């Protein structure tokens, strides 16, 4: 018999710089995490021997996708502007993402890499915020089993 699991996009905790981004998520994908590098690299020698080595690269890009009317856009804009007023020109702040109905957790020190592209149309669109994480800690877990 096949198992049944539970997932609910409303049960995702998304916290950046101590600010909870609640709701206002775009339709469909609203958070994405992409690693900068593979965990390993390998090289083959002339004789066919292969050497495998860890990259030790924990950098990642995180994307928060909100609909254009979401209050979270104001929060992220304020964090970005405050960072630009610092002597270094940006702010690094903790990012914490957790699936409360599952076991996935992603966290690290994140910098707003750029503001979203902006467009206006007949219908409301979305805003995609890019954050750069220099040392991601991640656990990709499953979700609550219902049976």
N, C-alpha and C positions, 0 to 999 in steps of 0.2 A: 504494500500500500504506500502511496506517495505521501510525503510529509507536507504539512501546511505550516507556513510561517507568517509572521505579521510584520508589516512595514507601513509607516505613515509619515509622509513628508512634514507634517506638522510637529513631529516628535524629534526634529533635528535641532540641537542647540548650536547656535552660531554666535560666537562672542569674539569681538575684535576690540582690543584696547580697553577691555573692561566694559564695553558697550554691547548689550545683547541686541542682535539684529533679529527681531521677531516679526514674522510675516512679511508681506510685501514681496515675497519671492516670485520670480517670473514663472510663467506657465512652463511646465516641463523641467528641464535641468535648471537648478538654482545654485548649486555648488559643484565645483570640479577641482580636483587636485591632480597635477601632472608633475611627475618627477623629471628633473633636469637630465639625469643620466641613468643608465642601467646600473644595477648593483655590481655587475662584474664586466670586465673586458677580457678578451682572450686574443692570443696571437699564435699563429701556426708557424713552425720553423720549416726549413727546406725538407727535412726528413719526416715531416708529418707530426712531430711532437707538438703538443699544444700546451701553452702556459695560460693559466687562468688567474686573474688578479682582481681583488675588490677595487672598485673606484673610490670608495669612501666618500662619495659625493651625496650629501643629504639635502642638496638644494631642491626646491620645488616651486612651482607657480600654483597659486590658488586663485580661483575665480568665483566671485560672489555675483550672482545674476539676479537683479531685482527689477520689478516693473518700474517704469519711469515715475510713477506717482508715490512710490514707497518712501516712508519716513527714513528708512535705512540709508537712502541716498544722501539725505541731509547729514546723518551721522558720519558717514564715510567722507563726505566733503569737508566737514568740520575737522575731522582727524587729519586729513590731507593738508588743509590750509594751516593748521596749527604746526604741523611738521615742517612746512615750508618756511615758517617764521623762525625756526631754530637756527643756530649757527651752522649746523651741518646740512640744513635744507630739507630734511625729511625726519620722520619719526618711526622708530621701530617699536612695535607693541605686540603683546601676545595674541595669537590667534588660537582659538579652541573650538573644535567642531566635534560633536558627539551625536550618535544615533541613540536616543534614549530607549528605543525598543530593540536595540541590538547591542553589539559589542565593538563597533567601529569607533575609534577615537583618533583624531588628528590634531597635533598641536606643535607650535613653534613660534619663534620670533618673526614677525612679518612686517614688511614695509610696503606701503601702497606704491606700486611701481608706476602706475599711470591712472589718470581718471578714465572713465568709460567714454567711448565714442557716444556722441549725442545725435539723435535724429528725432524729428517730429513728423508725424503722419496723421492720417484721418483717425486711425486707431492708436491706442496707447501701445508703446513698445517697451523695450527693456533696456537696462543699463548693466554692462558687464564690467565689474571692478577687478583689476588684476593686482594681486599681492605677491610679493617675492619673499620666499622663506629660505633662510640660509641653512638652518638645521632642523629638518622636520622629524618629528617623532610620530610614528603612525602604527596603528593596529587596525587591520582590515578584518573585521569580524562578521559573523553571521547575524541573524535576527532571531527573535523569540519564536520558538516552535510552539504551535498551538495544540498539537495532539500528542 
